[in-house]
Every structure is written in structure tokens, then in C-alpha cells.
Amino acid sequence: MPLVHLNVFRGTPQTEGGYVGYDVPVEEGMVVLDALHWIQANEAPDLAVRWNCKAAKCGSCGCEINGKPSLACKTRMSDFGPDEAITVEPLRTFPLVRDLVTDVSWNYEVNKRITPFTPPTDGDQADWRWQQEDIERVQEFRKCIECFLCQDVCHVLRNHETDRPFVGPRFLVRTAGLEMHPIDQADRTADLKDGGVGYCNITKCCTEVCPEHIRITDNAIIPLKERVADRYYDPIQIAWRKIRGGRSGTGGGSRAGESLPVLPGGSSTGSPPSDGAGS
């Protein structure tokens, strides 16, 4: 049975982290999560790994494998060469808890502040009607499993603007699904501006790592950026709204007037070095 060498990050915020090497026997059909389970069962029972379904649908086992944000249950050992070492690290963007586990609770705080689906209140639900093409447009966004790989690879959250609010690609996808719903009545344009949609420079790195193959940049982020640009920066539309006495493009804000939380520093203490991170 062939052996594959895994370098697995071990550490906590209170201790100096580092890599520990393990030689794992590989059988046909194994994925990286299987290898981590073998390590737990045979060499390091205290290795912390978050996982649940092992079917690429819960998003729990997200980590960085050879520098690329990936699902451990979806990354096959056969994808690597027979003599290639495999490095497994925690998601760098989020604070480290222990070993391969990070604290992603910031994402749920952001989610609470997004204005929810707001249907019309002046009619019965039985009278709601829309076209199939409207359903197909937003259905893609419903496939998100909240693995937060897109959040991890996003360079705005990962490296640059974390001293300011930025919701990240996952919640731009959620907002797009709400904004493009044919009967939703809410206006989240101000929230998008406050949430930093302008920071995204459409490198499509989030699209590249999405395990559900959602076209995050093309189908969600760019249309939202266009809405914000039309509202706040198009001089013709601004002038037309002033003439008509419509909205000036100010106001808004997140749900219940709550300010967006700023992402805390990533797994800096006890974290793996920055070299080799893919984005």
C-alpha cells in the first residue's frame, strides 16, 4: 500500500504553530478527509478537524490544501502525484481555534444584518406569480453550502480592507438572490455600498474555489456593483431623480440599523506562515 506524506498544521492561538508530518497509507478512492481521519485514528487522536457530512454538502471541512481553499472531503488523494507532499492548513482569513479549525462566527453576524426576503403585503400569497426565467436566475445562488472558501480566498478579507466593513462574496451572493427575486420589495442598494461591494476588483478567485460552481463574480457581484454605480455615481440618473423628486441615493443602512461587523484578524497567532497561500 503506497504511503503519502501529509504536512498538517498543528497549533492554537496560545502556542506557536507548526507543521507535523504524517505518512498515510492510501487506498483507491480516498480523499484528504479520509487521510486526516487515519491520522486521528492511528497517530494523533487530538488532531482537531471540523467535518460533518463527507458529501461536499455541509461545507464544514473547508481548509487550505497545498495553498488552495478546498473541501477536504472533495479533494481526492489521487489528484496529487505519488511523490508529492500534501500540506493541509486552516483557513487563513479567520481566527484560529485549534489545528485545522477556525472561528467563522463573523460570517453569521454579517448574515443577521442582511435585510431578509420582503414580499408584498397587499395581496394573498396565492396570487403571487412570476416567470420560470426569474426562478432560474436566482436558483444558482441557492446552491451555496456556506463553506466560506470564497470568503477565505477573497483578497479584501484576507489581506487588505479588514479594518473596514466588507461582507465578502458569500453574502454578496445572498444579497443578489434576494435583490433579484421578482417579488422582493426591499431596497438593499445602500447596504451594498456600506458593505463595501466597491472593494471587489472582480479577480474571480472566489468563483474559482466555489465547490458548487456558482458564478459568483459574473452573476452576482457585477450586477450588484452596477446597481450601486447607477444609484450613487451615474450623474444622469442622479439629476433625473432630483428632477422627479425621488430618492437621492442616501440613507439605507443594514437591518434594524445595525452596523456591519468588521472581520477580526485572521489566524495570525500560532498560524502557518503566509508563504504558499493561494488566492
Residue, then its C-alpha position, 0 to 999 in steps of 0.5 A: m500500500p503506497l504511503v503519502h506524506l501529509n504536512v498538517f498544521r498543528g497549533t492554537p492561538q496560545t502556542e506557536g504553530g507548526y507543521v507535523g508530518y504524517d505518512v498515510p497509507v492510501e487506498e483507491g478512492m480516498v480523499v484528504l478527509d479520509a487521510l486526516h481521519w487515519i491520522q486521528a485514528n492511528e497517530a494523533p487522536d487530538l488532531a482537531v478537524r471540523w467535518n460533518c457530512k463527507a458529501a461536499k454538502c455541509g461545507s464544514c471541512g473547508c481548509e487550505i490544501n497545498g495553498k488552495p481553499s478546498l473541501a477536504c472531503k472533495t479533494r481526492m488523494s489521487d489528484f496529487g502525484p505519488d511523490e508529492a507532499i500534501t500540506v493541509e492548513p486552516l483557513r487563513t482569513f479567520p481566527l484560529v481555534r485549534d489545528l485545522v479549525t477556525d472561528v467563522s462566527w463573523n460570517y453569521e453576524v454579517n448574515k443577521r444584518i442582511t435585510p431578509f426576503t420582503p414580499p408584498t403585503d397587499g395581496d394573498q400569497a396565492d396570487w403571487r406569480w412570476q416567470q420560470e426565467d426569474i426562478e432560474r436566475v436566482q436558483e444558482f445562488r441557492k446552491c451555496i453550502e456556506c463553506f466560506l472558501c470564497q470568503d477565505v480566498c477573497h483578497v479584501l478579507r484576507n489581506h487588505e480592507t479588514d479594518r473596514p466593513f466588507v461582507g465578502p462574496r458569500f453574502l454578496v451572493r445572498t444579497a443578489g438572490l434576494e435583490m433579484h427575486p421578482i417579488d422582493q420589495a426591499d431596497r438593499t442598494a445602500d447596504l451594498k455600498d456600506g458593505g463595501v461591494g466597491y472593494c471587489n476588483i472582480t479577480k474571480c478567485c472566489t468563483e474559482v474555489c466555489p465547490e458548487h460552481i456558482r458564478i459568483t463574480d459574473n452573476a452576482i457581484i457585477p450586477l450588484k456593483e452596477r446597481v450601486a454605480d447607477r444609484y450613487y455615481d451615474p450623474i444622469q440618473i442622479a439629476w433625473r431623480k432630483i428632477r422627479g423628486g425621488r430618492s437621492g441615493t442616501g440613507g439605507g443602512s443594514r437591518a434594524g440599523e445595525s452596523l456591519p461587523v468588521l472581520p477580526g484578524g485572521s489566524s495570525t497567532g500560532s498560524p502557518p506562515s503566509d508563504g504558499a497561500g493561494s488566492 
